[in-house]
Amino acid sequence: MRITTKGRYALRAVVALARLSDGSAPVSIKTIGDEEGLSAEFLEQIFFRLKKAGIIRSVRGPGGGFVFARPLSSILLKDIVMASGEGVELAACSGDGDEAQCDRIDRCAAGKVWRELSEHIDAYLTGVSLEQVLARDGRAD
């Protein structure tokens, strides 16, 4: 599994938003982009997805920007990865066991390995919140 640039930047962007915000003050895409060295245009695409997923919300007007739509403890890594358009499956056959993905699904040992590994990755992403990521870095509020 390789997380794309969009997935990696989505995590960087929400971590930056958490660090730059005092919990309620909106942070602009430009500020996040400058802090992380990321293109504002690319961040706009990512933030559109994060907003649609209910992870962040926008605040309009002077001093506007983005804030979290829910507590950091309830935002899971999986939420961020999925909102960015990433999946957690390693191979087409590691999904939900749909035979349309692979006609060998019931007799392929390799497919079983990929499904089990995908389950471990999913469990990890589901078990870590954004609050925990920030705490690991020593910068949690």
Sequence and secondary structure as in RCSB ss.txt:
>XXXX:A:sequence
MRITTKGRYALRAVVALARLSDGSAPVSIKTIGDEEGLSAEFLEQIFFRLKKAGIIRSVRGPGGGFVFARPLSSI
LLKDIVMASGEGVELAACSGDGDEAQCDRIDRCAAGKVWRELSEHIDAYLTGVSLEQVLARDGRAD
>XXXX:A:secstr
    HHHHHHHHHHHHHHHH  SSS B HHHHHHHHT  HHHHHHHHHHHHHTTSEEEE STT EEEESS GGG 
BHHHHHHHTT    SSGGGSS  TTT TTTTT HHHHHHHHHHHHHHHHHHH BHHHHHHHTT   
